[in-house]
Amino acid sequence: MSAELIGILAVGATLLVGLGSLVLVLQARTDKRLDLLEAELRRLGERVARLEGLIEGSGLFRPADATASGD
């Protein structure tokens, strides 16, 4: 093999390793952000459930009655 070909292959291999490392780092960051989003959505769901319970328990709203549909 010529020196030029060896140089080209070495640069190509270095670029592939660099790109692979970049992909792994970005994937780890994405996973971390998704975990944070999941936790935030879970907390939001708990808050909404609490509000629903307060609204239902307050007696301000009656459940829809199937027999009072206007027929």
FIKOLDO-701750 format. One record per atom (N, C-alpha, C): atom name; x, y, z; residue in three letters. Coordinates in nm, 2 decimals. Layout:
<atom->CA&xx->X&yy->Y&zz->Z&res->Ala>
...
***
This chain:
<atom->N&xx->0.08&yy->-0.12&zz->0.00&res->Met>
<atom->CA&xx->0.00&yy->0.00&zz->0.00&res->Met>
<atom->C&xx->0.09&yy->0.12&zz->0.00&res->Met>
<atom->N&xx->0.04&yy->0.22&zz->-0.07&res->Ser>
<atom->CA&xx->0.12&yy->0.35&zz->-0.07&res->Ser>
<atom->C&xx->0.09&yy->0.43&zz->0.05&res->Ser>
<atom->N&xx->0.18&yy->0.52&zz->0.08&res->Ala>
<atom->CA&xx->0.17&yy->0.61&zz->0.19&res->Ala>
<atom->C&xx->0.04&yy->0.70&zz->0.19&res->Ala>
<atom->N&xx->0.00&yy->0.73&zz->0.06&res->Glu>
<atom->CA&xx->-0.12&yy->0.82&zz->0.05&res->Glu>
<atom->C&xx->-0.24&yy->0.74&zz->0.09&res->Glu>
<atom->N&xx->-0.25&yy->0.61&zz->0.05&res->Leu>
<atom->CA&xx->-0.36&yy->0.53&zz->0.08&res->Leu>
<atom->C&xx->-0.37&yy->0.50&zz->0.23&res->Leu>
<atom->N&xx->-0.26&yy->0.48&zz->0.29&res->Ile>
<atom->CA&xx->-0.26&yy->0.46&zz->0.44&res->Ile>
<atom->C&xx->-0.30&yy->0.59&zz->0.51&res->Ile>
<atom->N&xx->-0.26&yy->0.70&zz->0.46&res->Gly>
<atom->CA&xx->-0.31&yy->0.83&zz->0.52&res->Gly>
<atom->C&xx->-0.45&yy->0.85&zz->0.51&res->Gly>
<atom->N&xx->-0.51&yy->0.82&zz->0.39&res->Ile>
<atom->CA&xx->-0.65&yy->0.84&zz->0.36&res->Ile>
<atom->C&xx->-0.73&yy->0.74&zz->0.45&res->Ile>
<atom->N&xx->-0.69&yy->0.62&zz->0.46&res->Leu>
<atom->CA&xx->-0.76&yy->0.52&zz->0.55&res->Leu>
<atom->C&xx->-0.75&yy->0.56&zz->0.69&res->Leu>
<atom->N&xx->-0.64&yy->0.61&zz->0.74&res->Ala>
<atom->CA&xx->-0.62&yy->0.65&zz->0.88&res->Ala>
<atom->C&xx->-0.72&yy->0.77&zz->0.91&res->Ala>
<atom->N&xx->-0.72&yy->0.87&zz->0.82&res->Val>
<atom->CA&xx->-0.81&yy->0.98&zz->0.84&res->Val>
<atom->C&xx->-0.96&yy->0.93&zz->0.84&res->Val>
<atom->N&xx->-0.99&yy->0.84&zz->0.75&res->Gly>
<atom->CA&xx->-1.13&yy->0.79&zz->0.74&res->Gly>
<atom->C&xx->-1.17&yy->0.72&zz->0.87&res->Gly>
<atom->N&xx->-1.07&yy->0.64&zz->0.92&res->Ala>
<atom->CA&xx->-1.10&yy->0.56&zz->1.05&res->Ala>
<atom->C&xx->-1.11&yy->0.66&zz->1.16&res->Ala>
<atom->N&xx->-1.03&yy->0.76&zz->1.17&res->Thr>
<atom->CA&xx->-1.04&yy->0.86&zz->1.27&res->Thr>
<atom->C&xx->-1.17&yy->0.93&zz->1.27&res->Thr>
<atom->N&xx->-1.22&yy->0.97&zz->1.15&res->Leu>
<atom->CA&xx->-1.35&yy->1.04&zz->1.14&res->Leu>
<atom->C&xx->-1.46&yy->0.95&zz->1.18&res->Leu>
<atom->N&xx->-1.46&yy->0.82&zz->1.14&res->Leu>
<atom->CA&xx->-1.56&yy->0.72&zz->1.19&res->Leu>
<atom->C&xx->-1.57&yy->0.71&zz->1.34&res->Leu>
<atom->N&xx->-1.45&yy->0.70&zz->1.40&res->Val>
<atom->CA&xx->-1.45&yy->0.69&zz->1.55&res->Val>
<atom->C&xx->-1.50&yy->0.82&zz->1.61&res->Val>
<atom->N&xx->-1.46&yy->0.93&zz->1.55&res->Gly>
<atom->CA&xx->-1.51&yy->1.06&zz->1.61&res->Gly>
<atom->C&xx->-1.66&yy->1.07&zz->1.59&res->Gly>
<atom->N&xx->-1.72&yy->1.04&zz->1.48&res->Leu>
<atom->CA&xx->-1.86&yy->1.04&zz->1.46&res->Leu>
<atom->C&xx->-1.93&yy->0.94&zz->1.54&res->Leu>
<atom->N&xx->-1.88&yy->0.83&zz->1.56&res->Gly>
<atom->CA&xx->-1.94&yy->0.73&zz->1.65&res->Gly>
<atom->C&xx->-1.95&yy->0.78&zz->1.79&res->Gly>
<atom->N&xx->-1.84&yy->0.84&zz->1.84&res->Ser>
<atom->CA&xx->-1.84&yy->0.90&zz->1.97&res->Ser>
<atom->C&xx->-1.94&yy->1.01&zz->1.99&res->Ser>
<atom->N&xx->-1.95&yy->1.09&zz->1.89&res->Leu>
<atom->CA&xx->-2.05&yy->1.20&zz->1.89&res->Leu>
<atom->C&xx->-2.19&yy->1.15&zz->1.90&res->Leu>
<atom->N&xx->-2.22&yy->1.04&zz->1.82&res->Val>
<atom->CA&xx->-2.35&yy->0.98&zz->1.82&res->Val>
<atom->C&xx->-2.38&yy->0.93&zz->1.96&res->Val>
<atom->N&xx->-2.29&yy->0.86&zz->2.02&res->Leu>
<atom->CA&xx->-2.31&yy->0.81&zz->2.16&res->Leu>
<atom->C&xx->-2.33&yy->0.92&zz->2.26&res->Leu>
<atom->N&xx->-2.26&yy->1.02&zz->2.25&res->Val>
<atom->CA&xx->-2.27&yy->1.13&zz->2.35&res->Val>
<atom->C&xx->-2.41&yy->1.20&zz->2.33&res->Val>
<atom->N&xx->-2.45&yy->1.22&zz->2.21&res->Leu>
<atom->CA&xx->-2.58&yy->1.28&zz->2.18&res->Leu>
<atom->C&xx->-2.69&yy->1.19&zz->2.22&res->Leu>
<atom->N&xx->-2.68&yy->1.06&zz->2.20&res->Gln>
<atom->CA&xx->-2.78&yy->0.97&zz->2.25&res->Gln>
<atom->C&xx->-2.79&yy->0.97&zz->2.40&res->Gln>
<atom->N&xx->-2.68&yy->0.98&zz->2.47&res->Ala>
<atom->CA&xx->-2.69&yy->0.98&zz->2.62&res->Ala>
<atom->C&xx->-2.76&yy->1.11&zz->2.66&res->Ala>
<atom->N&xx->-2.73&yy->1.22&zz->2.60&res->Arg>
<atom->CA&xx->-2.80&yy->1.35&zz->2.63&res->Arg>
<atom->C&xx->-2.94&yy->1.34&zz->2.61&res->Arg>
<atom->N&xx->-2.98&yy->1.28&zz->2.49&res->Thr>
<atom->CA&xx->-3.12&yy->1.27&zz->2.46&res->Thr>
<atom->C&xx->-3.19&yy->1.18&zz->2.56&res->Thr>
<atom->N&xx->-3.13&yy->1.07&zz->2.60&res->Asp>
<atom->CA&xx->-3.19&yy->0.98&zz->2.70&res->Asp>
<atom->C&xx->-3.21&yy->1.05&zz->2.83&res->Asp>
<atom->N&xx->-3.12&yy->1.13&zz->2.87&res->Lys>
<atom->CA&xx->-3.13&yy->1.21&zz->3.00&res->Lys>
<atom->C&xx->-3.25&yy->1.31&zz->2.99&res->Lys>
<atom->N&xx->-3.26&yy->1.38&zz->2.88&res->Arg>
<atom->CA&xx->-3.36&yy->1.48&zz->2.86&res->Arg>
<atom->C&xx->-3.50&yy->1.41&zz->2.86&res->Arg>
<atom->N&xx->-3.51&yy->1.29&zz->2.79&res->Leu>
<atom->CA&xx->-3.63&yy->1.22&zz->2.79&res->Leu>
<atom->C&xx->-3.67&yy->1.17&zz->2.93&res->Leu>
<atom->N&xx->-3.58&yy->1.13&zz->3.01&res->Asp>
<atom->CA&xx->-3.60&yy->1.09&zz->3.14&res->Asp>
<atom->C&xx->-3.66&yy->1.20&zz->3.23&res->Asp>
<atom->N&xx->-3.60&yy->1.32&zz->3.21&res->Leu>
<atom->CA&xx->-3.65&yy->1.44&zz->3.28&res->Leu>
<atom->C&xx->-3.79&yy->1.48&zz->3.23&res->Leu>
<atom->N&xx->-3.81&yy->1.47&zz->3.10&res->Leu>
<atom->CA&xx->-3.95&yy->1.49&zz->3.05&res->Leu>
<atom->C&xx->-4.05&yy->1.40&zz->3.11&res->Leu>
<atom->N&xx->-4.01&yy->1.27&zz->3.11&res->Glu>
<atom->CA&xx->-4.10&yy->1.17&zz->3.17&res->Glu>
<atom->C&xx->-4.14&yy->1.20&zz->3.31&res->Glu>
<atom->N&xx->-4.04&yy->1.24&zz->3.39&res->Ala>
<atom->CA&xx->-4.06&yy->1.27&zz->3.53&res->Ala>
<atom->C&xx->-4.15&yy->1.39&zz->3.54&res->Ala>
<atom->N&xx->-4.13&yy->1.49&zz->3.46&res->Glu>
<atom->CA&xx->-4.22&yy->1.61&zz->3.46&res->Glu>
<atom->C&xx->-4.36&yy->1.58&zz->3.43&res->Glu>
<atom->N&xx->-4.38&yy->1.49&zz->3.33&res->Leu>
<atom->CA&xx->-4.51&yy->1.45&zz->3.29&res->Leu>
<atom->C&xx->-4.58&yy->1.37&zz->3.40&res->Leu>
<atom->N&xx->-4.51&yy->1.29&zz->3.47&res->Arg>
<atom->CA&xx->-4.56&yy->1.21&zz->3.58&res->Arg>
<atom->C&xx->-4.61&yy->1.31&zz->3.69&res->Arg>
<atom->N&xx->-4.53&yy->1.41&zz->3.72&res->Arg>
<atom->CA&xx->-4.57&yy->1.51&zz->3.82&res->Arg>
<atom->C&xx->-4.69&yy->1.59&zz->3.78&res->Arg>
<atom->N&xx->-4.70&yy->1.62&zz->3.65&res->Leu>
<atom->CA&xx->-4.81&yy->1.69&zz->3.60&res->Leu>
<atom->C&xx->-4.94&yy->1.61&zz->3.61&res->Leu>
<atom->N&xx->-4.93&yy->1.48&zz->3.58&res->Gly>
<atom->CA&xx->-5.04&yy->1.39&zz->3.59&res->Gly>
<atom->C&xx->-5.09&yy->1.38&zz->3.73&res->Gly>
<atom->N&xx->-5.00&yy->1.38&zz->3.83&res->Glu>
<atom->CA&xx->-5.04&yy->1.37&zz->3.97&res->Glu>
<atom->C&xx->-5.11&yy->1.50&zz->4.01&res->Glu>
<atom->N&xx->-5.06&yy->1.61&zz->3.96&res->Arg>
<atom->CA&xx->-5.13&yy->1.74&zz->3.99&res->Arg>
<atom->C&xx->-5.27&yy->1.75&zz->3.93&res->Arg>
<atom->N&xx->-5.28&yy->1.70&zz->3.80&res->Val>
<atom->CA&xx->-5.41&yy->1.70&zz->3.74&res->Val>
<atom->C&xx->-5.51&yy->1.61&zz->3.81&res->Val>
<atom->N&xx->-5.46&yy->1.49&zz->3.86&res->Ala>
<atom->CA&xx->-5.54&yy->1.40&zz->3.93&res->Ala>
<atom->C&xx->-5.59&yy->1.46&zz->4.06&res->Ala>
<atom->N&xx->-5.50&yy->1.53&zz->4.13&res->Arg>
<atom->CA&xx->-5.54&yy->1.60&zz->4.25&res->Arg>
<atom->C&xx->-5.65&yy->1.70&zz->4.23&res->Arg>
<atom->N&xx->-5.63&yy->1.78&zz->4.12&res->Leu>
<atom->CA&xx->-5.73&yy->1.88&zz->4.09&res->Leu>
<atom->C&xx->-5.87&yy->1.82&zz->4.05&res->Leu>
<atom->N&xx->-5.86&yy->1.71&zz->3.98&res->Glu>
<atom->CA&xx->-5.99&yy->1.64&zz->3.95&res->Glu>
<atom->C&xx->-6.05&yy->1.59&zz->4.08&res->Glu>
<atom->N&xx->-5.98&yy->1.54&zz->4.17&res->Gly>
<atom->CA&xx->-6.03&yy->1.49&zz->4.30&res->Gly>
<atom->C&xx->-6.10&yy->1.61&zz->4.37&res->Gly>
<atom->N&xx->-6.03&yy->1.72&zz->4.38&res->Leu>
<atom->CA&xx->-6.08&yy->1.84&zz->4.45&res->Leu>
<atom->C&xx->-6.21&yy->1.89&zz->4.38&res->Leu>
<atom->N&xx->-6.22&yy->1.89&zz->4.25&res->Ile>
<atom->CA&xx->-6.34&yy->1.93&zz->4.18&res->Ile>
<atom->C&xx->-6.45&yy->1.83&zz->4.20&res->Ile>
<atom->N&xx->-6.43&yy->1.70&zz->4.19&res->Glu>
<atom->CA&xx->-6.53&yy->1.61&zz->4.22&res->Glu>
<atom->C&xx->-6.58&yy->1.61&zz->4.36&res->Glu>
<atom->N&xx->-6.48&yy->1.63&zz->4.45&res->Gly>
<atom->CA&xx->-6.52&yy->1.63&zz->4.60&res->Gly>
<atom->C&xx->-6.59&yy->1.75&zz->4.64&res->Gly>
<atom->N&xx->-6.58&yy->1.86&zz->4.56&res->Ser>
<atom->CA&xx->-6.64&yy->1.99&zz->4.60&res->Ser>
<atom->C&xx->-6.79&yy->1.99&zz->4.59&res->Ser>
<atom->N&xx->-6.84&yy->1.90&zz->4.50&res->Gly>
<atom->CA&xx->-6.98&yy->1.89&zz->4.48&res->Gly>
<atom->C&xx->-7.04&yy->2.00&zz->4.39&res->Gly>
<atom->N&xx->-6.95&yy->2.08&zz->4.33&res->Leu>
<atom->CA&xx->-6.99&yy->2.19&zz->4.24&res->Leu>
<atom->C&xx->-7.05&yy->2.13&zz->4.11&res->Leu>
<atom->N&xx->-7.00&yy->2.02&zz->4.07&res->Phe>
<atom->CA&xx->-7.05&yy->1.96&zz->3.94&res->Phe>
<atom->C&xx->-7.11&yy->1.83&zz->3.97&res->Phe>
<atom->N&xx->-7.22&yy->1.80&zz->3.90&res->Arg>
<atom->CA&xx->-7.29&yy->1.67&zz->3.92&res->Arg>
<atom->C&xx->-7.25&yy->1.59&zz->3.80&res->Arg>
<atom->N&xx->-7.24&yy->1.46&zz->3.82&res->Pro>
<atom->CA&xx->-7.21&yy->1.37&zz->3.71&res->Pro>
<atom->C&xx->-7.33&yy->1.37&zz->3.61&res->Pro>
<atom->N&xx->-7.30&yy->1.35&zz->3.48&res->Ala>
<atom->CA&xx->-7.40&yy->1.35&zz->3.38&res->Ala>
<atom->C&xx->-7.49&yy->1.23&zz->3.41&res->Ala>
<atom->N&xx->-7.63&yy->1.26&zz->3.40&res->Asp>
<atom->CA&xx->-7.72&yy->1.15&zz->3.43&res->Asp>
<atom->C&xx->-7.77&yy->1.10&zz->3.29&res->Asp>
<atom->N&xx->-7.76&yy->0.97&zz->3.27&res->Ala>
<atom->CA&xx->-7.80&yy->0.91&zz->3.14&res->Ala>
<atom->C&xx->-7.95&yy->0.93&zz->3.11&res->Ala>
<atom->N&xx->-8.03&yy->0.93&zz->3.22&res->Thr>
<atom->CA&xx->-8.18&yy->0.94&zz->3.20&res->Thr>
<atom->C&xx->-8.22&yy->1.08&zz->3.16&res->Thr>
<atom->N&xx->-8.14&yy->1.18&zz->3.19&res->Ala>
<atom->CA&xx->-8.18&yy->1.32&zz->3.17&res->Ala>
<atom->C&xx->-8.12&yy->1.37&zz->3.04&res->Ala>
<atom->N&xx->-8.13&yy->1.29&zz->2.93&res->Ser>
<atom->CA&xx->-8.07&yy->1.33&zz->2.81&res->Ser>
<atom->C&xx->-8.16&yy->1.41&zz->2.72&res->Ser>
<atom->N&xx->-8.28&yy->1.44&zz->2.77&res->Gly>
<atom->CA&xx->-8.38&yy->1.52&zz->2.70&res->Gly>
<atom->C&xx->-8.48&yy->1.44&zz->2.61&res->Gly>
<atom->N&xx->-8.48&yy->1.31&zz->2.62&res->Asp>
<atom->CA&xx->-8.57&yy->1.23&zz->2.55&res->Asp>
<atom->C&xx->-8.71&yy->1.23&zz->2.61&res->Asp>
***
